[in-house]
Amino acid sequence: MIDKVEKSMCTGCAGCKNICPVSAITFRADSEGFEYPDIDMAKCIKCNLCEKICPILHPVKSDNTSKPDIYAAWNMDENIRINSTSGGIFSALATQFIQRGGLVVGAVYLEDFSIVHTMISSIDDLEKLRQSKYAQSKIQDIFKSIKDELSKGNKVLFCGSPCQNAGLRNFLRKDYENLYCCDFICRGIISQKVYHKFLNDVSKKHSSDIKNIQFKNKDFGWNRFSTKVSYKDGSVYQLDRFTDYYMVGYLKHNLYLRPSCHNCHFKSLPRVADISLGDFWGIANFDANLDNNKGTSVVIVNSQKGRELYSWIKNDVYSCERTLDEVTKGNSCLLNCAPAGKYREYFFKNIDKTDFIDLINKIDKKASKVPMGEKAREYITVVKNHLKR
Ligand SMILES: Cc1cc2nc3c(=O)[nH]c(=O)nc-3n(C[C@H](O)[C@H](O)[C@H](O)COP(=O)(O)OP(=O)(O)OC[C@H]3O[C@@H](n4cnc5c(N)ncnc54)[C@H](O)[C@@H]3O)c2cc1C
């Protein structure tokens, strides 16, 4: 059964939960907040389907190429580009997909800002899927819904992390002509417990509720992206990638990635998905004209279906061919796993009893020769008028 998978390898893709014919598997969070399958032995009929489709135990079979087509690209709709995490290529793909009668599945915020995967069929709902949400999205029963739609003959575009794509492909157990898969270059995933702890603690200094969250916001430019939490009274928490407490813990100190992310099976090439998206970090070193600080995506086309998808958006995006070498020079996460940080254990030992900001400050002081500058650490609190401006 699925409990054969070592905990440190389980990605939480939820394929096992979705395949179980008697709903004997639920997902439960551990003390770090990462969810793992839990089998109700009273319900289990020992069919072993959960084990048979696990992408850790049984790698996904794929004909995708390890020599994909590579492009630098961005959405020509300036507003969509600025409001996307990278170059807005996902929105271009999803728009065309929906216009051709398809359904799109991706990650959205719920009212309490928890993150789940959902399915949409209308362009009006696309805004909810746009932008990276920096915690592990809950798959819930969405794989079953995708299978239902595929069986009815509907086209589905699934977008999620590489491990979620692998989970879906193995769950389906056969190739569907009408399924298109999109993943992203992934540094690794954070638990929703850590994410909510961050939100709660930065929100203590604000006297109203959260209105909106944007990771990799581009107010300071794409290269110096920021985390922006906007509150209903117009106040804002906004710090750049070098000083935002969440990103310092994630990018600088590797404090809270899911354990399986340190030994990810789904990085590298060939990819499981038909098309992979990411940030084309460092593209200016090869051609300065390709970085105007508004977001340049790398598009990795891994299969014939990926080629078909990409051809649909050719009138909606600027795109030029680049090389894999250029991608890996600036974006090591395509091929390499981030190691667990020295203070990972310390972080989780203290997360329940220490304020998030205090904990990151403490770790940053312990770890860094050059801690986050006091000045840079101050909140940039922007009032309503400034926001409007
Ligand atoms: C956790 C995480 C880590 C990432 N790490 C890297 C990295 O190291 N290097 C890099 O180049 N790019 C990384 N990316 C990808 C990058 O941030 C962009 O998502 C990607 O380049 C697509 O950008 P876009 O502008 O085309 O579309 P966007 O509109 O920004 O893309 C949104 C798409 O991503 C999906 N999505 C958003 N959040 C999640 C989530 N939590 N789980 C699953 N799917 C989600 C949405 O469903 C939607 O389909 C990461 C993304 C995430 C969510």
PDBQT file of the ligand as one rigid body, heavy atoms in Angstrom, charges set to zero:
ROOT
HETATM    1  C1  LIG A 401       6.034  27.079  -5.586  1.00  0.00    +0.000 C 
HETATM    2  C2  LIG A 401       6.577  27.609  -6.873  1.00  0.00    +0.000 A 
HETATM    3  C3  LIG A 401       7.958  27.605  -7.097  1.00  0.00    +0.000 A 
HETATM    4  C4  LIG A 401       8.476  28.081  -8.301  1.00  0.00    +0.000 A 
HETATM    5  N1  LIG A 401       9.835  28.089  -8.486  1.00  0.00    +0.000 NA
HETATM    6  C5  LIG A 401      10.344  28.576  -9.634  1.00  0.00    +0.000 A 
HETATM    7  C6  LIG A 401      11.758  28.600  -9.866  1.00  0.00    +0.000 A 
HETATM    8  O1  LIG A 401      12.547  28.205  -9.008  1.00  0.00    +0.000 OA
HETATM    9  N2  LIG A 401      12.222  29.074 -11.066  1.00  0.00    +0.000 N 
HETATM   10  C7  LIG A 401      11.349  29.524 -12.022  1.00  0.00    +0.000 A 
HETATM   11  O2  LIG A 401      11.813  29.931 -13.072  1.00  0.00    +0.000 OA
HETATM   12  N3  LIG A 401      10.013  29.512 -11.839  1.00  0.00    +0.000 NA
HETATM   13  C8  LIG A 401       9.488  29.058 -10.673  1.00  0.00    +0.000 A 
HETATM   14  N4  LIG A 401       8.128  29.030 -10.498  1.00  0.00    +0.000 N 
HETATM   15  C9  LIG A 401       7.256  29.356 -11.638  1.00  0.00    +0.000 C 
HETATM   16  C10 LIG A 401       7.000  30.831 -11.885  1.00  0.00    +0.000 C 
HETATM   17  O3  LIG A 401       6.790  31.495 -10.661  1.00  0.00    +0.000 OA
HETATM   18  C11 LIG A 401       5.751  31.038 -12.763  1.00  0.00    +0.000 C 
HETATM   19  O4  LIG A 401       4.636  30.389 -12.188  1.00  0.00    +0.000 OA
HETATM   20  C12 LIG A 401       5.856  30.485 -14.133  1.00  0.00    +0.000 C 
HETATM   21  O5  LIG A 401       6.988  31.014 -14.740  1.00  0.00    +0.000 OA
HETATM   22  C13 LIG A 401       4.619  30.816 -14.957  1.00  0.00    +0.000 C 
HETATM   23  O6  LIG A 401       4.465  32.186 -15.000  1.00  0.00    +0.000 OA
HETATM   24  P1  LIG A 401       3.421  32.934 -15.923  1.00  0.00    +0.000 P 
HETATM   25  O7  LIG A 401       3.694  34.380 -15.825  1.00  0.00    +0.000 OA
HETATM   26  O8  LIG A 401       3.410  32.312 -17.285  1.00  0.00    +0.000 OA
HETATM   27  O9  LIG A 401       2.010  32.562 -15.340  1.00  0.00    +0.000 OA
HETATM   28  P2  LIG A 401       1.368  32.740 -13.908  1.00  0.00    +0.000 P 
HETATM   29  O10 LIG A 401       0.041  33.345 -14.082  1.00  0.00    +0.000 OA
HETATM   30  O11 LIG A 401       2.245  33.371 -12.965  1.00  0.00    +0.000 OA
HETATM   31  O12 LIG A 401       1.231  31.189 -13.529  1.00  0.00    +0.000 OA
HETATM   32  C14 LIG A 401       0.231  30.713 -12.777  1.00  0.00    +0.000 C 
HETATM   33  C15 LIG A 401       0.106  29.226 -12.971  1.00  0.00    +0.000 C 
HETATM   34  O13 LIG A 401       0.819  28.543 -11.955  1.00  0.00    +0.000 OA
HETATM   35  C16 LIG A 401      -0.096  27.702 -11.238  1.00  0.00    +0.000 C 
HETATM   36  N5  LIG A 401       0.212  27.776  -9.818  1.00  0.00    +0.000 N 
HETATM   37  C17 LIG A 401       0.333  28.879  -9.079  1.00  0.00    +0.000 A 
HETATM   38  N6  LIG A 401       0.625  28.568  -7.817  1.00  0.00    +0.000 NA
HETATM   39  C18 LIG A 401       0.678  27.226  -7.747  1.00  0.00    +0.000 A 
HETATM   40  C19 LIG A 401       0.919  26.308  -6.709  1.00  0.00    +0.000 A 
HETATM   41  N7  LIG A 401       1.181  26.708  -5.477  1.00  0.00    +0.000 N 
HETATM   42  N8  LIG A 401       0.873  25.006  -6.995  1.00  0.00    +0.000 NA
HETATM   43  C20 LIG A 401       0.617  24.572  -8.244  1.00  0.00    +0.000 A 
HETATM   44  N9  LIG A 401       0.375  25.401  -9.275  1.00  0.00    +0.000 NA
HETATM   45  C21 LIG A 401       0.403  26.712  -9.029  1.00  0.00    +0.000 A 
HETATM   46  C22 LIG A 401      -1.458  28.328 -11.501  1.00  0.00    +0.000 C 
HETATM   47  O14 LIG A 401      -2.430  27.339 -11.462  1.00  0.00    +0.000 OA
HETATM   48  C23 LIG A 401      -1.324  28.850 -12.882  1.00  0.00    +0.000 C 
HETATM   49  O15 LIG A 401      -1.572  27.803 -13.753  1.00  0.00    +0.000 OA
HETATM   50  C24 LIG A 401       7.589  28.571  -9.303  1.00  0.00    +0.000 A 
HETATM   51  C25 LIG A 401       6.200  28.574  -9.075  1.00  0.00    +0.000 A 
HETATM   52  C26 LIG A 401       5.692  28.099  -7.869  1.00  0.00    +0.000 A 
HETATM   53  C27 LIG A 401       4.196  28.091  -7.647  1.00  0.00    +0.000 C 
ENDROOT
TORSDOF 0
